[in-house]
Amino acid sequence: MKLYTHPGASSLSVHILLREIGKPFDLEVVNVTIKTRADGSDYRSVASRGMVPLLELNDGGRLTENMVIAQYVCDLAGRYDLMPAAGTMDRYRVIEWQSFVAAELHKSFVPLYWPNIDAGMRDLVIERIRSRLGFVERELTGPFLTGQVFTAADAYLFVIASWTRFFKISIDEFPRLARFLNIVGSRPTVRAALDIEGPGLVSVSDLTPVP
């Protein structure tokens, strides 16, 4: 398998999962902003949509979209802790959280990338992001989204919620979320993925290590 990723983008969550399952994979860090690969060629020659994550399979097939790839790699490894078995309510809960992160939180950050966003619009965008983070804060009663076990949904939330630091959005009023970021950011798989991808939208340099 080969994963195409952009430093600190949502693809980081798939990178983390690949390290969690322990199966061999290749990694190529691309610049999705200008659509170039590591060798300078056009990334769209590999990924027609020009987006990450993209996973090349061993049989030459390709998968896109974070939630789909997450299910694939976890199922491939039989890691029912990361992605519970098909047909179980536990699996639906993980997918439910993945869907929330994708539709309500991930997409809420998009306007902050617009080059000419004005102060008024930025304030509205941040208000929306904070309202979604507030929902996470209220629901985050365990160390992880679905309780005591780290899942694919937690990998995704970690990446997207970490963007608050990049965009200088305070989470002081969300202590449960702050602890969640510390706990997940302390995982060896997360640290290894960040070390290899390099500086980007996600950093753990200001997190307090959790034993």
FIBA-668855 format. One record per residue (C-alpha): x, y, z; residue in one letter; residue number from 1. Coordinates in nm, 4 decimals. Example, Ala and Ser with C-alpha at 12.3 -4.5 7.8 and 13.67 -1.06 7.14 Angstrom:
<rs>
<r><c1>1.2300</c1><c2>-0.4500</c2><c3>0.7800</c3><sedren>a</sedren><mardo>1</mardo></r>
<r><c1>1.3670</c1><c2>-0.1060</c2><c3>0.7140</c3><sedren>s</sedren><mardo>2</mardo></r>
</rs>
This chain:
<rs>
<r><c1>0.0000</c1><c2>0.0000</c2><c3>0.0000</c3><sedren>m</sedren><mardo>1</mardo></r>
<r><c1>0.1011</c1><c2>0.3590</c2><c3>-0.0534</c3><sedren>k</sedren><mardo>2</mardo></r>
<r><c1>-0.0491</c1><c2>0.6635</c2><c3>0.1136</c3><sedren>l</sedren><mardo>3</mardo></r>
<r><c1>-0.0342</c1><c2>1.0110</c2><c3>-0.0338</c3><sedren>y</sedren><mardo>4</mardo></r>
<r><c1>-0.0564</c1><c2>1.2781</c2><c3>0.2332</c3><sedren>t</sedren><mardo>5</mardo></r>
<r><c1>-0.0106</c1><c2>1.6499</c2><c3>0.2914</c3><sedren>h</sedren><mardo>6</mardo></r>
<r><c1>0.1524</c1><c2>1.7629</c2><c3>0.6186</c3><sedren>p</sedren><mardo>7</mardo></r>
<r><c1>-0.1110</c1><c2>1.7937</c2><c3>0.8890</c3><sedren>g</sedren><mardo>8</mardo></r>
<r><c1>-0.4066</c1><c2>1.7632</c2><c3>0.6526</c3><sedren>a</sedren><mardo>9</mardo></r>
<r><c1>-0.6934</c1><c2>1.5230</c2><c3>0.7216</c3><sedren>s</sedren><mardo>10</mardo></r>
<r><c1>-0.4810</c1><c2>1.2529</c2><c3>0.5572</c3><sedren>s</sedren><mardo>11</mardo></r>
<r><c1>-0.2710</c1><c2>1.2522</c2><c3>0.8750</c3><sedren>l</sedren><mardo>12</mardo></r>
<r><c1>-0.5496</c1><c2>1.0559</c2><c3>1.0436</c3><sedren>s</sedren><mardo>13</mardo></r>
<r><c1>-0.5112</c1><c2>0.7754</c2><c3>0.7882</c3><sedren>v</sedren><mardo>14</mardo></r>
<r><c1>-0.1333</c1><c2>0.7889</c2><c3>0.8301</c3><sedren>h</sedren><mardo>15</mardo></r>
<r><c1>-0.1847</c1><c2>0.7413</c2><c3>1.2042</c3><sedren>i</sedren><mardo>16</mardo></r>
<r><c1>-0.4148</c1><c2>0.4436</c2><c3>1.1471</c3><sedren>l</sedren><mardo>17</mardo></r>
<r><c1>-0.1650</c1><c2>0.2782</c2><c3>0.9140</c3><sedren>l</sedren><mardo>18</mardo></r>
<r><c1>0.0940</c1><c2>0.3034</c2><c3>1.1896</c3><sedren>r</sedren><mardo>19</mardo></r>
<r><c1>-0.1569</c1><c2>0.1714</c2><c3>1.4420</c3><sedren>e</sedren><mardo>20</mardo></r>
<r><c1>-0.2281</c1><c2>-0.1435</c2><c3>1.2403</c3><sedren>i</sedren><mardo>21</mardo></r>
<r><c1>0.1419</c1><c2>-0.2138</c2><c3>1.1864</c3><sedren>g</sedren><mardo>22</mardo></r>
<r><c1>0.1221</c1><c2>-0.3304</c2><c3>0.8257</c3><sedren>k</sedren><mardo>23</mardo></r>
<r><c1>0.3925</c1><c2>-0.2155</c2><c3>0.5814</c3><sedren>p</sedren><mardo>24</mardo></r>
<r><c1>0.3137</c1><c2>0.0836</c2><c3>0.3624</c3><sedren>f</sedren><mardo>25</mardo></r>
<r><c1>0.4893</c1><c2>0.3452</c2><c3>0.1563</c3><sedren>d</sedren><mardo>26</mardo></r>
<r><c1>0.4319</c1><c2>0.7163</c2><c3>0.2086</c3><sedren>l</sedren><mardo>27</mardo></r>
<r><c1>0.4588</c1><c2>1.0106</c2><c3>-0.0262</c3><sedren>e</sedren><mardo>28</mardo></r>
<r><c1>0.4169</c1><c2>1.3617</c2><c3>0.1080</c3><sedren>v</sedren><mardo>29</mardo></r>
<r><c1>0.2662</c1><c2>1.5861</c2><c3>-0.1588</c3><sedren>v</sedren><mardo>30</mardo></r>
<r><c1>0.1825</c1><c2>1.9559</c2><c3>-0.1754</c3><sedren>n</sedren><mardo>31</mardo></r>
<r><c1>-0.1907</c1><c2>1.9452</c2><c3>-0.2247</c3><sedren>v</sedren><mardo>32</mardo></r>
<r><c1>-0.2117</c1><c2>2.3257</c2><c3>-0.2362</c3><sedren>t</sedren><mardo>33</mardo></r>
<r><c1>-0.0206</c1><c2>2.3484</c2><c3>-0.5635</c3><sedren>i</sedren><mardo>34</mardo></r>
<r><c1>-0.0894</c1><c2>1.9844</c2><c3>-0.6663</c3><sedren>k</sedren><mardo>35</mardo></r>
<r><c1>0.2714</c1><c2>1.8683</c2><c3>-0.6887</c3><sedren>t</sedren><mardo>36</mardo></r>
<r><c1>0.4346</c1><c2>1.5416</c2><c3>-0.5893</c3><sedren>r</sedren><mardo>37</mardo></r>
<r><c1>0.7689</c1><c2>1.5027</c2><c3>-0.4144</c3><sedren>a</sedren><mardo>38</mardo></r>
<r><c1>0.9475</c1><c2>1.4872</c2><c3>-0.7517</c3><sedren>d</sedren><mardo>39</mardo></r>
<r><c1>0.7752</c1><c2>1.8037</c2><c3>-0.8744</c3><sedren>g</sedren><mardo>40</mardo></r>
<r><c1>0.5333</c1><c2>1.6295</c2><c3>-1.1102</c3><sedren>s</sedren><mardo>41</mardo></r>
<r><c1>0.1592</c1><c2>1.6944</c2><c3>-1.1181</c3><sedren>d</sedren><mardo>42</mardo></r>
<r><c1>-0.0165</c1><c2>1.5143</c2><c3>-0.8349</c3><sedren>y</sedren><mardo>43</mardo></r>
<r><c1>-0.3344</c1><c2>1.5032</c2><c3>-1.0440</c3><sedren>r</sedren><mardo>44</mardo></r>
<r><c1>-0.1676</c1><c2>1.2472</c2><c3>-1.2692</c3><sedren>s</sedren><mardo>45</mardo></r>
<r><c1>-0.2121</c1><c2>1.0079</c2><c3>-0.9766</c3><sedren>v</sedren><mardo>46</mardo></r>
<r><c1>-0.5143</c1><c2>1.1585</c2><c3>-0.8012</c3><sedren>a</sedren><mardo>47</mardo></r>
<r><c1>-0.7624</c1><c2>1.3011</c2><c3>-1.0492</c3><sedren>s</sedren><mardo>48</mardo></r>
<r><c1>-0.9363</c1><c2>1.5024</c2><c3>-0.7760</c3><sedren>r</sedren><mardo>49</mardo></r>
<r><c1>-0.6049</c1><c2>1.6414</c2><c3>-0.6563</c3><sedren>g</sedren><mardo>50</mardo></r>
<r><c1>-0.6982</c1><c2>1.5770</c2><c3>-0.2940</c3><sedren>m</sedren><mardo>51</mardo></r>
<r><c1>-0.5638</c1><c2>1.3761</c2><c3>-0.0014</c3><sedren>v</sedren><mardo>52</mardo></r>
<r><c1>-0.5782</c1><c2>1.1146</c2><c3>0.1341</c3><sedren>p</sedren><mardo>53</mardo></r>
<r><c1>-0.5237</c1><c2>0.8765</c2><c3>-0.1523</c3><sedren>l</sedren><mardo>54</mardo></r>
<r><c1>-0.4390</c1><c2>0.5131</c2><c3>-0.0844</c3><sedren>l</sedren><mardo>55</mardo></r>
<r><c1>-0.2891</c1><c2>0.2972</c2><c3>-0.3578</c3><sedren>e</sedren><mardo>56</mardo></r>
<r><c1>-0.3696</c1><c2>-0.0676</c2><c3>-0.2958</c3><sedren>l</sedren><mardo>57</mardo></r>
<r><c1>-0.1394</c1><c2>-0.3608</c2><c3>-0.3563</c3><sedren>n</sedren><mardo>58</mardo></r>
<r><c1>-0.3475</c1><c2>-0.4678</c2><c3>-0.6582</c3><sedren>d</sedren><mardo>59</mardo></r>
<r><c1>-0.3113</c1><c2>-0.1239</c2><c3>-0.8195</c3><sedren>g</sedren><mardo>60</mardo></r>
<r><c1>-0.6537</c1><c2>0.0010</c2><c3>-0.7181</c3><sedren>g</sedren><mardo>61</mardo></r>
<r><c1>-0.7004</c1><c2>0.3346</c2><c3>-0.5452</c3><sedren>r</sedren><mardo>62</mardo></r>
<r><c1>-0.9208</c1><c2>0.4594</c2><c3>-0.2662</c3><sedren>l</sedren><mardo>63</mardo></r>
<r><c1>-1.0049</c1><c2>0.8163</c2><c3>-0.1700</c3><sedren>t</sedren><mardo>64</mardo></r>
<r><c1>-1.2032</c1><c2>0.9822</c2><c3>0.1098</c3><sedren>e</sedren><mardo>65</mardo></r>
<r><c1>-1.0908</c1><c2>0.9698</c2><c3>0.4695</c3><sedren>n</sedren><mardo>66</mardo></r>
<r><c1>-1.3778</c1><c2>0.7661</c2><c3>0.6141</c3><sedren>m</sedren><mardo>67</mardo></r>
<r><c1>-1.3650</c1><c2>0.5022</c2><c3>0.3406</c3><sedren>v</sedren><mardo>68</mardo></r>
<r><c1>-0.9897</c1><c2>0.4521</c2><c3>0.3683</c3><sedren>i</sedren><mardo>69</mardo></r>
<r><c1>-1.0122</c1><c2>0.4362</c2><c3>0.7474</c3><sedren>a</sedren><mardo>70</mardo></r>
<r><c1>-1.2641</c1><c2>0.1535</c2><c3>0.7288</c3><sedren>q</sedren><mardo>71</mardo></r>
<r><c1>-1.0594</c1><c2>-0.0281</c2><c3>0.4664</c3><sedren>y</sedren><mardo>72</mardo></r>
<r><c1>-0.7281</c1><c2>-0.0276</c2><c3>0.6532</c3><sedren>v</sedren><mardo>73</mardo></r>
<r><c1>-0.8852</c1><c2>-0.1212</c2><c3>0.9871</c3><sedren>c</sedren><mardo>74</mardo></r>
<r><c1>-1.0865</c1><c2>-0.4031</c2><c3>0.8303</c3><sedren>d</sedren><mardo>75</mardo></r>
<r><c1>-0.7800</c1><c2>-0.5228</c2><c3>0.6405</c3><sedren>l</sedren><mardo>76</mardo></r>
<r><c1>-0.5954</c1><c2>-0.5666</c2><c3>0.9677</c3><sedren>a</sedren><mardo>77</mardo></r>
<r><c1>-0.8933</c1><c2>-0.7004</c2><c3>1.1592</c3><sedren>g</sedren><mardo>78</mardo></r>
<r><c1>-0.8500</c1><c2>-0.4193</c2><c3>1.4110</c3><sedren>r</sedren><mardo>79</mardo></r>
<r><c1>-1.1936</c1><c2>-0.4114</c2><c3>1.5653</c3><sedren>y</sedren><mardo>80</mardo></r>
<r><c1>-1.0707</c1><c2>-0.1803</c2><c3>1.8368</c3><sedren>d</sedren><mardo>81</mardo></r>
<r><c1>-1.0045</c1><c2>0.0913</c2><c3>1.5768</c3><sedren>l</sedren><mardo>82</mardo></r>
<r><c1>-1.3130</c1><c2>0.0074</c2><c3>1.3678</c3><sedren>m</sedren><mardo>83</mardo></r>
<r><c1>-1.5617</c1><c2>-0.2333</c2><c3>1.5285</c3><sedren>p</sedren><mardo>84</mardo></r>
<r><c1>-1.7035</c1><c2>-0.5247</c2><c3>1.3325</c3><sedren>a</sedren><mardo>85</mardo></r>
<r><c1>-1.9528</c1><c2>-0.4608</c2><c3>1.0526</c3><sedren>a</sedren><mardo>86</mardo></r>
<r><c1>-2.3145</c1><c2>-0.4663</c2><c3>1.1613</c3><sedren>g</sedren><mardo>87</mardo></r>
<r><c1>-2.2454</c1><c2>-0.3803</c2><c3>1.5252</c3><sedren>t</sedren><mardo>88</mardo></r>
<r><c1>-2.3778</c1><c2>-0.0725</c2><c3>1.6999</c3><sedren>m</sedren><mardo>89</mardo></r>
<r><c1>-2.0220</c1><c2>0.0042</c2><c3>1.8122</c3><sedren>d</sedren><mardo>90</mardo></r>
<r><c1>-1.9196</c1><c2>0.0409</c2><c3>1.4482</c3><sedren>r</sedren><mardo>91</mardo></r>
<r><c1>-2.2106</c1><c2>0.2706</c2><c3>1.3746</c3><sedren>y</sedren><mardo>92</mardo></r>
<r><c1>-2.1100</c1><c2>0.4899</c2><c3>1.6694</c3><sedren>r</sedren><mardo>93</mardo></r>
<r><c1>-1.7579</c1><c2>0.5250</c2><c3>1.5328</c3><sedren>v</sedren><mardo>94</mardo></r>
<r><c1>-1.8908</c1><c2>0.6094</c2><c3>1.1851</c3><sedren>i</sedren><mardo>95</mardo></r>
<r><c1>-2.1395</c1><c2>0.8502</c2><c3>1.3416</c3><sedren>e</sedren><mardo>96</mardo></r>
<r><c1>-1.8522</c1><c2>1.0437</c2><c3>1.4977</c3><sedren>w</sedren><mardo>97</mardo></r>
<r><c1>-1.6465</c1><c2>1.0282</c2><c3>1.1786</c3><sedren>q</sedren><mardo>98</mardo></r>
<r><c1>-1.9424</c1><c2>1.1776</c2><c3>0.9921</c3><sedren>s</sedren><mardo>99</mardo></r>
<r><c1>-1.9784</c1><c2>1.4560</c2><c3>1.2476</c3><sedren>f</sedren><mardo>100</mardo></r>
<r><c1>-1.6098</c1><c2>1.5433</c2><c3>1.2275</c3><sedren>v</sedren><mardo>101</mardo></r>
<r><c1>-1.6224</c1><c2>1.5418</c2><c3>0.8469</c3><sedren>a</sedren><mardo>102</mardo></r>
<r><c1>-1.9446</c1><c2>1.7358</c2><c3>0.7922</c3><sedren>a</sedren><mardo>103</mardo></r>
<r><c1>-1.9683</c1><c2>1.9645</c2><c3>1.0934</c3><sedren>e</sedren><mardo>104</mardo></r>
<r><c1>-1.6094</c1><c2>2.0311</c2><c3>1.1989</c3><sedren>l</sedren><mardo>105</mardo></r>
<r><c1>-1.3695</c1><c2>1.9623</c2><c3>0.9109</c3><sedren>h</sedren><mardo>106</mardo></r>
<r><c1>-1.5750</c1><c2>2.1588</c2><c3>0.6593</c3><sedren>k</sedren><mardo>107</mardo></r>
<r><c1>-1.6236</c1><c2>2.4452</c2><c3>0.9048</c3><sedren>s</sedren><mardo>108</mardo></r>
<r><c1>-1.2520</c1><c2>2.5244</c2><c3>0.8780</c3><sedren>f</sedren><mardo>109</mardo></r>
<r><c1>-1.2580</c1><c2>2.5579</c2><c3>0.4982</c3><sedren>v</sedren><mardo>110</mardo></r>
<r><c1>-1.3347</c1><c2>2.9332</c2><c3>0.4823</c3><sedren>p</sedren><mardo>111</mardo></r>
<r><c1>-1.0261</c1><c2>3.0056</c2><c3>0.6933</c3><sedren>l</sedren><mardo>112</mardo></r>
<r><c1>-0.8175</c1><c2>2.8999</c2><c3>0.3910</c3><sedren>y</sedren><mardo>113</mardo></r>
<r><c1>-0.9808</c1><c2>3.1603</c2><c3>0.1677</c3><sedren>w</sedren><mardo>114</mardo></r>
<r><c1>-0.7170</c1><c2>3.4216</c2><c3>0.0763</c3><sedren>p</sedren><mardo>115</mardo></r>
<r><c1>-0.9362</c1><c2>3.7302</c2><c3>0.1132</c3><sedren>n</sedren><mardo>116</mardo></r>
<r><c1>-1.1567</c1><c2>3.6430</c2><c3>0.4085</c3><sedren>i</sedren><mardo>117</mardo></r>
<r><c1>-1.2414</c1><c2>3.9574</c2><c3>0.6046</c3><sedren>d</sedren><mardo>118</mardo></r>
<r><c1>-1.2448</c1><c2>3.9969</c2><c3>0.9811</c3><sedren>a</sedren><mardo>119</mardo></r>
<r><c1>-1.6229</c1><c2>3.9796</c2><c3>1.0092</c3><sedren>g</sedren><mardo>120</mardo></r>
<r><c1>-1.6472</c1><c2>3.6576</c2><c3>0.8120</c3><sedren>m</sedren><mardo>121</mardo></r>
<r><c1>-1.3575</c1><c2>3.5066</c2><c3>1.0052</c3><sedren>r</sedren><mardo>122</mardo></r>
<r><c1>-1.5350</c1><c2>3.5799</c2><c3>1.3325</c3><sedren>d</sedren><mardo>123</mardo></r>
<r><c1>-1.8492</c1><c2>3.4049</c2><c3>1.2060</c3><sedren>l</sedren><mardo>124</mardo></r>
<r><c1>-1.6479</c1><c2>3.1038</c2><c3>1.0923</c3><sedren>v</sedren><mardo>125</mardo></r>
<r><c1>-1.4703</c1><c2>3.0767</c2><c3>1.4263</c3><sedren>i</sedren><mardo>126</mardo></r>
<r><c1>-1.8023</c1><c2>3.1069</c2><c3>1.6099</c3><sedren>e</sedren><mardo>127</mardo></r>
<r><c1>-1.9323</c1><c2>2.8121</c2><c3>1.4094</c3><sedren>r</sedren><mardo>128</mardo></r>
<r><c1>-1.6189</c1><c2>2.6078</c2><c3>1.4790</c3><sedren>i</sedren><mardo>129</mardo></r>
<r><c1>-1.6418</c1><c2>2.6808</c2><c3>1.8502</c3><sedren>r</sedren><mardo>130</mardo></r>
<r><c1>-2.0076</c1><c2>2.5761</c2><c3>1.8583</c3><sedren>s</sedren><mardo>131</mardo></r>
<r><c1>-1.9123</c1><c2>2.2397</c2><c3>1.7056</c3><sedren>r</sedren><mardo>132</mardo></r>
<r><c1>-1.6242</c1><c2>2.2005</c2><c3>1.9487</c3><sedren>l</sedren><mardo>133</mardo></r>
<r><c1>-1.8683</c1><c2>2.2753</c2><c3>2.2288</c3><sedren>g</sedren><mardo>134</mardo></r>
<r><c1>-2.0785</c1><c2>1.9788</c2><c3>2.1220</c3><sedren>f</sedren><mardo>135</mardo></r>
<r><c1>-1.7694</c1><c2>1.7557</c2><c3>2.1278</c3><sedren>v</sedren><mardo>136</mardo></r>
<r><c1>-1.6819</c1><c2>1.8880</c2><c3>2.4728</c3><sedren>e</sedren><mardo>137</mardo></r>
<r><c1>-2.0250</c1><c2>1.7979</c2><c3>2.6094</c3><sedren>r</sedren><mardo>138</mardo></r>
<r><c1>-2.0209</c1><c2>1.4486</c2><c3>2.4573</c3><sedren>e</sedren><mardo>139</mardo></r>
<r><c1>-1.6581</c1><c2>1.3625</c2><c3>2.5372</c3><sedren>l</sedren><mardo>140</mardo></r>
<r><c1>-1.7255</c1><c2>1.1868</c2><c3>2.8669</c3><sedren>t</sedren><mardo>141</mardo></r>
<r><c1>-1.4507</c1><c2>0.9260</c2><c3>2.8311</c3><sedren>g</sedren><mardo>142</mardo></r>
<r><c1>-1.0925</c1><c2>0.9737</c2><c3>2.7244</c3><sedren>p</sedren><mardo>143</mardo></r>
<r><c1>-1.2049</c1><c2>0.8958</c2><c3>2.3683</c3><sedren>f</sedren><mardo>144</mardo></r>
<r><c1>-1.5145</c1><c2>0.9699</c2><c3>2.1630</c3><sedren>l</sedren><mardo>145</mardo></r>
<r><c1>-1.6819</c1><c2>0.6336</c2><c3>2.2144</c3><sedren>t</sedren><mardo>146</mardo></r>
<r><c1>-1.5445</c1><c2>0.5600</c2><c3>2.5598</c3><sedren>g</sedren><mardo>147</mardo></r>
<r><c1>-1.2248</c1><c2>0.3915</c2><c3>2.6732</c3><sedren>q</sedren><mardo>148</mardo></r>
<r><c1>-1.0899</c1><c2>0.2687</c2><c3>2.3378</c3><sedren>v</sedren><mardo>149</mardo></r>
<r><c1>-0.9039</c1><c2>0.4731</c2><c3>2.0734</c3><sedren>f</sedren><mardo>150</mardo></r>
<r><c1>-1.0763</c1><c2>0.4413</c2><c3>1.7348</c3><sedren>t</sedren><mardo>151</mardo></r>
<r><c1>-1.0508</c1><c2>0.5740</c2><c3>1.3811</c3><sedren>a</sedren><mardo>152</mardo></r>
<r><c1>-1.2892</c1><c2>0.8540</c2><c3>1.4816</c3><sedren>a</sedren><mardo>153</mardo></r>
<r><c1>-1.0415</c1><c2>0.9721</c2><c3>1.7448</c3><sedren>d</sedren><mardo>154</mardo></r>
<r><c1>-0.7602</c1><c2>0.9867</c2><c3>1.4899</c3><sedren>a</sedren><mardo>155</mardo></r>
<r><c1>-0.9766</c1><c2>1.2066</c2><c3>1.2692</c3><sedren>y</sedren><mardo>156</mardo></r>
<r><c1>-1.0928</c1><c2>1.4353</c2><c3>1.5507</c3><sedren>l</sedren><mardo>157</mardo></r>
<r><c1>-0.7362</c1><c2>1.4770</c2><c3>1.6756</c3><sedren>f</sedren><mardo>158</mardo></r>
<r><c1>-0.6203</c1><c2>1.6103</c2><c3>1.3395</c3><sedren>v</sedren><mardo>159</mardo></r>
<r><c1>-0.9097</c1><c2>1.8473</c2><c3>1.2773</c3><sedren>i</sedren><mardo>160</mardo></r>
<r><c1>-0.9360</c1><c2>1.9770</c2><c3>1.6349</c3><sedren>a</sedren><mardo>161</mardo></r>
<r><c1>-0.5595</c1><c2>2.0375</c2><c3>1.6326</c3><sedren>s</sedren><mardo>162</mardo></r>
<r><c1>-0.6097</c1><c2>2.2923</c2><c3>1.3570</c3><sedren>w</sedren><mardo>163</mardo></r>
<r><c1>-0.7352</c1><c2>2.5271</c2><c3>1.6282</c3><sedren>t</sedren><mardo>164</mardo></r>
<r><c1>-0.3734</c1><c2>2.5851</c2><c3>1.7291</c3><sedren>r</sedren><mardo>165</mardo></r>
<r><c1>-0.2678</c1><c2>2.6565</c2><c3>1.3710</c3><sedren>f</sedren><mardo>166</mardo></r>
<r><c1>-0.5462</c1><c2>2.9131</c2><c3>1.3340</c3><sedren>f</sedren><mardo>167</mardo></r>
<r><c1>-0.4992</c1><c2>3.0467</c2><c3>1.6893</c3><sedren>k</sedren><mardo>168</mardo></r>
<r><c1>-0.8473</c1><c2>2.9527</c2><c3>1.8083</c3><sedren>i</sedren><mardo>169</mardo></r>
<r><c1>-0.8542</c1><c2>2.9219</c2><c3>2.1870</c3><sedren>s</sedren><mardo>170</mardo></r>
<r><c1>-0.9914</c1><c2>2.6010</c2><c3>2.3376</c3><sedren>i</sedren><mardo>171</mardo></r>
<r><c1>-0.9457</c1><c2>2.7138</c2><c3>2.6968</c3><sedren>d</sedren><mardo>172</mardo></r>
<r><c1>-1.3177</c1><c2>2.6644</c2><c3>2.7619</c3><sedren>e</sedren><mardo>173</mardo></r>
<r><c1>-1.2972</c1><c2>2.3025</c2><c3>2.6413</c3><sedren>f</sedren><mardo>174</mardo></r>
<r><c1>-1.0849</c1><c2>2.1189</c2><c3>2.9024</c3><sedren>p</sedren><mardo>175</mardo></r>
<r><c1>-1.2052</c1><c2>1.7726</c2><c3>2.7998</c3><sedren>r</sedren><mardo>176</mardo></r>
<r><c1>-1.1057</c1><c2>1.8397</c2><c3>2.4406</c3><sedren>l</sedren><mardo>177</mardo></r>
<r><c1>-0.7684</c1><c2>1.9782</c2><c3>2.5520</c3><sedren>a</sedren><mardo>178</mardo></r>
<r><c1>-0.7028</c1><c2>1.6602</c2><c3>2.7503</c3><sedren>r</sedren><mardo>179</mardo></r>
<r><c1>-0.8110</c1><c2>1.4505</c2><c3>2.4524</c3><sedren>f</sedren><mardo>180</mardo></r>
<r><c1>-0.5559</c1><c2>1.6287</c2><c3>2.2317</c3><sedren>l</sedren><mardo>181</mardo></r>
<r><c1>-0.2859</c1><c2>1.5658</c2><c3>2.4916</c3><sedren>n</sedren><mardo>182</mardo></r>
<r><c1>-0.3734</c1><c2>1.1973</c2><c3>2.5226</c3><sedren>i</sedren><mardo>183</mardo></r>
<r><c1>-0.3861</c1><c2>1.1305</c2><c3>2.1481</c3><sedren>v</sedren><mardo>184</mardo></r>
<r><c1>-0.0881</c1><c2>1.3541</c2><c3>2.0784</c3><sedren>g</sedren><mardo>185</mardo></r>
<r><c1>0.1170</c1><c2>1.1400</c2><c3>2.3171</c3><sedren>s</sedren><mardo>186</mardo></r>
<r><c1>0.0602</c1><c2>0.8194</c2><c3>2.1188</c3><sedren>r</sedren><mardo>187</mardo></r>
<r><c1>0.3829</c1><c2>0.6934</c2><c3>1.9586</c3><sedren>p</sedren><mardo>188</mardo></r>
<r><c1>0.2033</c1><c2>0.6415</c2><c3>1.6277</c3><sedren>t</sedren><mardo>189</mardo></r>
<r><c1>0.0944</c1><c2>1.0048</c2><c3>1.6214</c3><sedren>v</sedren><mardo>190</mardo></r>
<r><c1>0.4410</c1><c2>1.1330</c2><c3>1.7060</c3><sedren>r</sedren><mardo>191</mardo></r>
<r><c1>0.5987</c1><c2>0.9104</c2><c3>1.4404</c3><sedren>a</sedren><mardo>192</mardo></r>
<r><c1>0.3530</c1><c2>1.0214</c2><c3>1.1718</c3><sedren>a</sedren><mardo>193</mardo></r>
<r><c1>0.4141</c1><c2>1.3887</c2><c3>1.2502</c3><sedren>l</sedren><mardo>194</mardo></r>
<r><c1>0.7917</c1><c2>1.3420</c2><c3>1.2529</c3><sedren>d</sedren><mardo>195</mardo></r>
<r><c1>0.7822</c1><c2>1.1939</c2><c3>0.9030</c3><sedren>i</sedren><mardo>196</mardo></r>
<r><c1>0.5275</c1><c2>1.4314</c2><c3>0.7466</c3><sedren>e</sedren><mardo>197</mardo></r>
<r><c1>0.7072</c1><c2>1.7393</c2><c3>0.8768</c3><sedren>g</sedren><mardo>198</mardo></r>
<r><c1>0.5721</c1><c2>2.0817</c2><c3>0.9773</c3><sedren>p</sedren><mardo>199</mardo></r>
<r><c1>0.2154</c1><c2>2.1445</c2><c3>0.8722</c3><sedren>g</sedren><mardo>200</mardo></r>
<r><c1>-0.1249</c1><c2>2.2192</c2><c3>1.0175</c3><sedren>l</sedren><mardo>201</mardo></r>
<r><c1>-0.0750</c1><c2>1.9929</c2><c3>1.3202</c3><sedren>v</sedren><mardo>202</mardo></r>
<r><c1>0.1893</c1><c2>2.0209</c2><c3>1.5879</c3><sedren>s</sedren><mardo>203</mardo></r>
<r><c1>0.2316</c1><c2>1.8448</c2><c3>1.9223</c3><sedren>v</sedren><mardo>204</mardo></r>
<r><c1>0.5172</c1><c2>2.0660</c2><c3>2.0403</c3><sedren>s</sedren><mardo>205</mardo></r>
<r><c1>0.2921</c1><c2>2.2558</c2><c3>2.2825</c3><sedren>d</sedren><mardo>206</mardo></r>
<r><c1>0.1088</c1><c2>1.9530</c2><c3>2.4187</c3><sedren>l</sedren><mardo>207</mardo></r>
<r><c1>0.1736</c1><c2>1.8122</c2><c3>2.7632</c3><sedren>t</sedren><mardo>208</mardo></r>
<r><c1>0.2812</c1><c2>1.4466</c2><c3>2.7365</c3><sedren>p</sedren><mardo>209</mardo></r>
<r><c1>0.0361</c1><c2>1.2058</c2><c3>2.8995</c3><sedren>v</sedren><mardo>210</mardo></r>
<r><c1>0.1731</c1><c2>0.8781</c2><c3>3.0434</c3><sedren>p</sedren><mardo>211</mardo></r>
</rs>
